Amino acid sequence: MACYPKDYVSNRMDYLNLIHQLDGQAWQRIALSFALCALALPLALPLARRFGLVDHPGGRKDHGCAMPVVGGLVIYLVVVAGFLLFEESNSLRTWAFIGGAGLLVLVGQLDDYFDLRWTWRIGAQALAALLMALLGGVMATNLHDVFGFTGANIGLLAVPFTVFIVVGVINALNMADGVDGLAGSLSVVALGLFACFGLYSGNVLVVERILAVAAAVLGFLVWNARFPWQPRARVFLGNGGSMLLGFTIAYASVRLSQSPDHPISPVLGPWALSLPLIDCVALMLRRWRQGRSPFAADRHHMHHMLLDAGFRTSAVVAIIAGGSLLLGLAAAVAMKLGVYRPLLVLAFFVLLGAWYAFSVDYDRAVARLARWRGGDARAVAAPSRDAAESEAH
């Protein structure tokens, strides 16, 4: 039988006991969020088709048939129901979140229906961020030890920096919403990591809310992810859903890192959604170098590269979501071991630069991925069947 030092056993038990901070009511809320979303979605699909809330194939969108895009709307309604059922008094901060999230879901549904200009979407995202910052008081005012010293208060730049965070995270997740189950899985990973960070710092109420949203997303994934008994998604998040989840992740990051009582280091924020953020920035830089708008649509995302290299949809989700999870956990462990925190910031930018260098030539990148997979490098010329059946944004 293996023998472990007493302090190792004690620390391990301390980590396991963190989950006991959540009481029975919290677990009821989490379970109800999952059940409500999983049960409500199939009931919402006929209504979505009746009112035209569907995404039609065509252009970059290669899914085989018109697909309902009400996943985000159902998740939002379930989350709001959780606030009303389980919290006796909702603060102005709570209503700022509900209002900002509702605005994004509304604009997203209109975008799915009318195909709005990207400026409308960015404007709605900025407005939601302003509601979060000015009405809810949730803004990035202190960067703590990001630069190697405490008390790095950014003063008047706090509001625009908060808007930058929210818009950046929303668009990173939206760009990743191109494969069945990917955006939802990335959201669960990011929210799960923030829940762990929050439990470790003792911010139990925020953790309960985060886990309730994550549970609703898991209920959505029952109908959006691919399983042996479900070869393709039956519902999409829609633009409203991806904006809702991006906003929630950004809110959780700022809320936990700026809490006066139980703060976590803002260094951890980008690592919780590392691969989508890295891919988003690299893709925008490539578009800018080509003289195109950073918000122009194309089919050159990380998940597209993997699909064109011959990876199946389930493998793409596992690689990107699993990679983000491992990187987030690695960053948390590095902080626990006392790694100089600006080095973690530097490491993030090193990864960003490495991915940009790897992906700047799309065809060459796909050929390399195909070789690493052990397949034919010609996959770039003939995208896989899974690629042709996945949602594209």
C-alpha positions as CSV (number, residue, x, y, z in Angstrom):
1,M,0.0,0.0,0.0
2,A,1.4,3.4,-1.0
3,C,2.3,5.8,1.8
4,Y,1.9,9.5,1.5
5,P,3.2,12.4,3.7
6,K,0.7,13.7,6.2
7,D,0.6,17.2,4.7
8,Y,-0.2,15.6,1.2
9,V,-3.2,13.7,2.6
10,S,-4.3,16.8,4.6
11,N,-4.1,19.1,1.5
12,R,-5.9,16.5,-0.6
13,M,-8.8,16.3,1.9
14,D,-9.0,20.1,2.1
15,Y,-9.5,20.3,-1.7
16,L,-12.1,17.6,-1.6
17,N,-14.0,19.3,1.2
18,L,-14.3,22.5,-0.8
19,I,-17.4,21.1,-2.5
20,H,-19.1,20.9,0.9
21,Q,-19.4,24.7,0.9
22,L,-22.5,24.2,-1.4
23,D,-25.6,23.4,0.6
24,G,-28.6,21.3,-0.3
25,Q,-30.5,24.2,-1.9
26,A,-27.5,25.0,-4.2
27,W,-27.5,21.4,-5.4
28,Q,-31.3,21.5,-6.0
29,R,-30.8,24.7,-8.1
30,I,-28.1,23.0,-10.1
31,A,-30.1,19.8,-10.7
32,L,-33.2,21.8,-11.6
33,S,-31.3,23.9,-14.1
34,F,-30.1,20.8,-15.9
35,A,-33.5,19.1,-15.8
36,L,-35.5,22.1,-17.0
37,C,-33.2,22.8,-19.9
38,A,-33.0,19.2,-21.0
39,L,-36.8,18.8,-20.8
40,A,-37.7,22.2,-22.2
41,L,-35.6,22.1,-25.4
42,P,-37.4,19.3,-27.3
43,L,-40.7,21.1,-26.5
44,A,-39.3,24.4,-27.9
45,L,-38.2,22.9,-31.2
46,P,-41.6,22.8,-32.9
47,L,-42.3,26.4,-31.8
48,A,-38.9,27.5,-33.2
49,R,-39.8,26.0,-36.6
50,R,-43.2,27.5,-36.5
51,F,-41.9,31.1,-35.9
52,G,-39.0,30.8,-38.2
53,L,-36.3,30.7,-35.6
54,V,-34.1,28.3,-37.6
55,D,-30.7,28.5,-39.2
56,H,-30.8,27.6,-42.9
57,P,-27.9,25.9,-44.7
58,G,-26.0,27.9,-47.3
59,G,-22.7,29.7,-47.8
60,R,-20.4,28.8,-44.9
61,K,-23.3,27.0,-43.2
62,D,-23.0,23.4,-44.3
63,H,-25.4,21.6,-42.0
64,G,-27.9,19.5,-43.9
65,C,-31.2,21.1,-43.0
66,A,-32.9,24.0,-41.2
67,M,-31.9,23.9,-37.6
68,P,-33.7,25.5,-34.6
69,V,-31.5,28.2,-32.9
70,V,-33.3,28.6,-29.6
71,G,-30.7,26.9,-27.4
72,G,-29.6,30.2,-25.9
73,L,-33.1,31.4,-25.4
74,V,-34.0,28.3,-23.4
75,I,-30.8,28.5,-21.3
76,Y,-31.5,32.2,-20.5
77,L,-35.1,31.5,-19.4
78,V,-33.9,28.6,-17.2
79,V,-31.2,30.8,-15.6
80,V,-33.7,33.6,-14.9
81,A,-36.1,31.1,-13.4
82,G,-33.3,29.9,-11.1
83,F,-32.7,33.5,-9.8
84,L,-36.5,34.0,-9.2
85,L,-37.0,30.6,-7.4
86,F,-33.8,30.4,-5.3
87,E,-32.9,33.9,-4.4
88,E,-35.2,35.9,-2.1
89,S,-33.9,39.3,-2.9
90,N,-32.1,40.1,-6.2
91,S,-29.8,43.0,-6.1
92,L,-29.2,45.7,-8.7
93,R,-26.1,43.8,-9.7
94,T,-28.2,40.7,-10.4
95,W,-30.7,42.6,-12.5
96,A,-27.9,44.3,-14.4
97,F,-26.7,40.8,-15.4
98,I,-30.2,39.6,-16.3
99,G,-30.8,42.7,-18.3
100,G,-27.5,42.6,-20.2
101,A,-27.8,38.9,-20.9
102,G,-31.4,39.4,-22.0
103,L,-30.4,42.2,-24.4
104,L,-27.8,39.9,-26.0
105,V,-30.2,37.0,-26.4
106,L,-32.8,39.3,-28.0
107,V,-30.2,40.8,-30.4
108,G,-28.8,37.4,-31.2
109,Q,-32.3,36.0,-32.0
110,L,-32.9,39.0,-34.3
111,D,-29.5,38.4,-35.9
112,D,-30.4,34.8,-36.6
113,Y,-33.7,35.9,-38.2
114,F,-32.6,39.1,-40.0
115,D,-28.8,38.6,-40.4
116,L,-28.0,42.0,-38.8
117,R,-24.7,43.9,-39.5
118,W,-21.8,43.0,-37.2
119,T,-21.9,46.6,-35.9
120,W,-25.3,45.9,-34.3
121,R,-23.9,42.9,-32.5
122,I,-20.8,44.7,-31.2
123,G,-23.0,47.6,-30.1
124,A,-25.3,45.3,-28.1
125,Q,-22.2,43.6,-26.5
126,A,-20.8,46.9,-25.5
127,L,-24.1,48.0,-24.1
128,A,-24.4,44.8,-22.0
129,A,-20.9,45.4,-20.7
130,L,-21.8,48.9,-19.7
131,L,-24.9,47.7,-17.8
132,M,-22.6,45.2,-16.1
133,A,-20.0,47.8,-15.2
134,L,-22.0,51.0,-14.5
135,L,-25.3,49.6,-13.2
136,G,-24.0,46.3,-11.6
137,G,-20.7,47.7,-10.4
138,V,-18.8,44.7,-11.9
139,M,-15.8,46.1,-13.6
140,A,-12.1,45.4,-13.9
141,T,-10.6,48.1,-11.7
142,N,-7.6,46.3,-10.3
143,L,-5.2,44.1,-12.1
144,H,-3.6,42.9,-8.9
145,D,-0.3,41.3,-9.7
146,V,-0.6,40.9,-13.4
147,F,2.4,43.1,-13.9
148,G,4.3,41.8,-10.9
149,F,3.0,44.2,-8.2
150,T,-0.2,44.6,-6.2
151,G,-2.5,47.6,-6.4
152,A,-2.4,48.1,-10.1
153,N,-5.6,50.2,-10.2
154,I,-6.4,51.4,-13.7
155,G,-8.8,54.2,-12.7
156,L,-10.8,55.7,-15.5
157,L,-9.7,53.0,-17.9
158,A,-11.7,50.4,-15.9
159,V,-15.0,50.9,-17.9
160,P,-13.5,50.7,-21.4
161,F,-11.2,47.8,-20.3
162,T,-14.3,45.9,-19.0
163,V,-16.1,46.5,-22.3
164,F,-13.0,45.2,-24.1
165,I,-13.0,42.0,-21.9
166,V,-16.7,41.3,-22.5
167,V,-16.6,42.0,-26.3
168,G,-13.5,39.9,-26.6
169,V,-14.7,36.9,-24.7
170,I,-18.1,36.9,-26.5
171,N,-16.6,37.0,-29.9
172,A,-14.0,34.3,-29.0
173,L,-16.8,31.9,-28.0
174,N,-19.0,32.9,-31.0
175,M,-16.2,32.1,-33.4
176,A,-15.8,28.7,-31.7
177,D,-19.5,28.0,-32.3
178,G,-19.0,26.1,-35.5
179,V,-19.0,22.4,-34.5
180,D,-21.8,20.4,-32.7
181,G,-21.2,20.6,-29.0
182,L,-18.0,22.7,-29.1
183,A,-19.2,26.1,-27.8
184,G,-21.3,24.4,-25.1
185,S,-18.4,22.2,-24.0
186,L,-16.0,25.2,-23.9
187,S,-18.5,27.1,-21.8
188,V,-18.9,24.2,-19.3
189,V,-15.1,24.0,-19.1
190,A,-14.7,27.7,-18.5
191,L,-17.5,27.9,-16.0
192,G,-16.3,24.8,-14.2
193,L,-12.9,26.2,-13.8
194,F,-14.2,29.5,-12.5
195,A,-16.4,27.5,-10.0
196,C,-13.3,25.7,-8.8
197,F,-11.5,29.0,-8.4
198,G,-14.4,30.5,-6.6
199,L,-14.7,27.6,-4.2
200,Y,-11.0,27.8,-3.4
201,S,-11.4,31.6,-2.6
202,G,-14.6,31.1,-0.7
203,N,-17.1,33.0,-2.9
204,V,-19.9,30.4,-2.6
205,L,-22.8,32.5,-3.9
206,V,-21.1,33.3,-7.1
207,V,-20.1,29.6,-7.5
208,E,-23.7,28.5,-7.0
209,R,-24.8,30.8,-9.8
210,I,-22.0,29.7,-12.1
211,L,-22.8,26.1,-11.6
212,A,-26.5,26.7,-12.3
213,V,-25.6,28.2,-15.7
214,A,-23.2,25.3,-16.4
215,A,-25.9,22.8,-15.5
216,A,-28.3,24.5,-17.9
217,V,-25.6,24.3,-20.6
218,L,-25.2,20.6,-19.9
219,G,-28.9,20.2,-20.4
220,F,-28.5,21.9,-23.8
221,L,-25.7,19.6,-24.7
222,V,-28.0,16.6,-24.3
223,W,-29.6,17.8,-27.6
224,N,-26.6,19.6,-29.2
225,A,-23.6,17.3,-28.8
226,R,-23.1,14.2,-30.8
227,F,-23.6,10.7,-29.3
228,P,-23.8,7.2,-30.6
229,W,-27.6,7.5,-30.4
230,Q,-27.6,11.1,-31.8
231,P,-25.4,11.4,-34.9
232,R,-25.9,15.2,-35.2
233,A,-27.2,18.1,-33.2
234,R,-30.9,18.7,-33.0
235,V,-30.7,22.3,-31.9
236,F,-28.1,25.1,-32.1
237,L,-27.2,27.8,-29.5
238,G,-27.8,30.6,-32.0
239,N,-26.0,33.9,-31.9
240,G,-28.0,34.8,-28.9
241,G,-26.8,31.7,-27.1
242,S,-23.1,32.1,-27.9
243,M,-23.3,35.8,-26.8
244,L,-25.1,34.8,-23.6
245,L,-22.5,32.3,-22.6
246,G,-19.6,34.5,-23.6
247,F,-21.1,37.3,-21.5
248,T,-21.6,34.9,-18.5
249,I,-18.0,33.8,-18.7
250,A,-16.7,37.3,-18.9
251,Y,-19.0,38.3,-16.0
252,A,-17.7,35.4,-13.9
253,S,-14.1,36.3,-14.6
254,V,-14.5,40.0,-13.7
255,R,-16.8,39.3,-10.7
256,L,-14.4,36.8,-9.1
257,S,-11.2,38.6,-9.8
258,Q,-12.5,42.0,-8.5
259,S,-14.3,40.7,-5.4
260,P,-13.0,42.7,-2.4
261,D,-13.6,39.8,0.0
262,H,-12.6,36.7,-1.9
263,P,-10.6,37.7,-5.0
264,I,-8.9,35.4,-7.4
265,S,-6.0,36.5,-9.6
266,P,-7.1,38.0,-12.9
267,V,-4.2,36.2,-14.4
268,L,-6.4,33.0,-14.4
269,G,-9.1,34.6,-16.5
270,P,-7.7,34.1,-20.0
271,W,-6.5,30.6,-19.2
272,A,-10.1,29.4,-18.5
273,L,-11.0,30.0,-22.1
274,S,-7.5,29.8,-23.5
275,L,-7.8,28.1,-26.9
276,P,-10.8,30.0,-28.2
277,L,-9.2,33.3,-27.1
278,I,-5.9,32.4,-28.8
279,D,-7.6,31.3,-32.0
280,C,-9.8,34.5,-32.0
281,V,-6.8,36.9,-31.7
282,A,-4.7,34.9,-34.2
283,L,-7.6,34.8,-36.7
284,M,-8.2,38.6,-36.4
285,L,-4.5,39.3,-36.9
286,R,-4.5,37.1,-40.1
287,R,-7.5,38.9,-41.4
288,W,-5.9,42.3,-40.6
289,R,-2.7,41.3,-42.4
290,Q,-4.8,40.4,-45.5
291,G,-6.4,43.8,-45.5
292,R,-9.8,42.4,-44.4
293,S,-12.1,43.3,-41.5
294,P,-11.2,41.5,-38.3
295,F,-14.9,40.6,-38.0
296,A,-15.2,39.3,-41.5
297,A,-16.6,35.7,-41.7
298,D,-14.5,32.9,-43.1
299,R,-13.8,29.2,-42.6
300,H,-10.3,29.4,-41.1
301,H,-11.0,28.7,-37.4
302,M,-9.1,26.2,-35.3
303,H,-12.0,23.7,-35.5
304,H,-12.1,24.1,-39.3
305,M,-8.4,23.2,-39.5
306,L,-8.9,20.1,-37.5
307,L,-12.0,19.0,-39.5
308,D,-10.2,19.6,-42.8
309,A,-7.3,17.6,-41.5
310,G,-9.6,14.6,-41.1
311,F,-10.5,14.7,-37.4
312,R,-14.1,13.8,-36.6
313,T,-16.4,16.2,-34.8
314,S,-16.2,14.4,-31.5
315,A,-12.4,14.4,-31.7
316,V,-12.4,18.2,-32.5
317,V,-14.5,18.9,-29.4
318,A,-12.4,16.7,-27.2
319,I,-9.1,18.3,-28.5
320,I,-10.2,21.9,-28.1
321,A,-12.3,21.7,-25.0
322,G,-9.9,19.2,-23.4
323,G,-7.0,21.4,-24.3
324,S,-8.6,24.4,-22.7
325,L,-9.3,22.4,-19.5
326,L,-5.8,21.2,-19.2
327,L,-4.3,24.7,-19.8
328,G,-6.6,26.2,-17.3
329,L,-5.7,23.6,-14.7
330,A,-2.0,23.9,-15.5
331,A,-2.2,27.7,-14.9
332,A,-4.0,27.2,-11.6
333,V,-1.4,24.6,-10.4
334,A,1.4,27.0,-11.5
335,M,-0.1,29.8,-9.4
336,K,-0.4,27.4,-6.4
337,L,3.2,26.4,-6.8
338,G,4.2,30.1,-6.6
339,V,5.2,30.7,-10.3
340,Y,5.8,34.4,-10.9
341,R,2.4,35.5,-12.2
342,P,3.7,37.8,-15.0
343,L,5.4,34.7,-16.4
344,L,1.9,33.1,-16.8
345,V,0.8,36.2,-18.8
346,L,4.0,35.9,-20.9
347,A,3.3,32.2,-21.4
348,F,-0.2,33.0,-22.7
349,F,1.3,35.4,-25.3
350,V,3.9,32.8,-26.3
351,L,1.2,30.3,-27.0
352,L,-0.7,33.0,-29.0
353,G,2.4,33.7,-31.1
354,A,3.1,30.0,-31.6
355,W,-0.5,29.4,-32.8
356,Y,-0.3,32.4,-35.1
357,A,2.9,31.2,-36.7
358,F,1.5,27.7,-37.1
359,S,-1.8,28.8,-38.6
360,V,-0.8,31.8,-40.7
361,D,-0.6,29.5,-43.8
362,Y,-3.9,27.6,-43.6
363,D,-3.2,24.9,-46.1
364,R,0.2,24.1,-44.7
365,A,-1.3,24.0,-41.1
366,V,-4.0,21.6,-42.2
367,A,-1.4,19.4,-44.0
368,R,0.7,19.2,-40.8
369,L,-2.3,18.4,-38.7
370,A,-3.3,15.7,-41.1
371,R,0.2,14.2,-40.9
372,W,0.1,14.3,-37.1
373,R,-3.2,12.5,-37.2
374,G,-1.6,9.9,-39.4
375,G,-3.9,10.6,-42.3
376,D,-3.7,12.1,-45.8
377,A,-2.4,15.6,-46.1
378,R,-4.8,16.1,-49.1
379,A,-7.6,16.4,-46.5
380,V,-7.5,20.1,-47.0
381,A,-8.7,19.7,-50.6
382,A,-11.5,17.4,-49.6
383,P,-12.9,18.3,-46.2
384,S,-14.2,15.5,-44.1
385,R,-17.9,14.5,-44.0
386,D,-18.1,15.7,-40.4
387,A,-16.9,19.1,-41.6
388,A,-19.7,19.3,-44.1
389,E,-22.3,18.4,-41.5
390,S,-21.2,20.9,-38.8
391,E,-22.6,24.2,-38.0
392,A,-20.4,27.0,-39.4
393,H,-20.3,30.7,-38.3
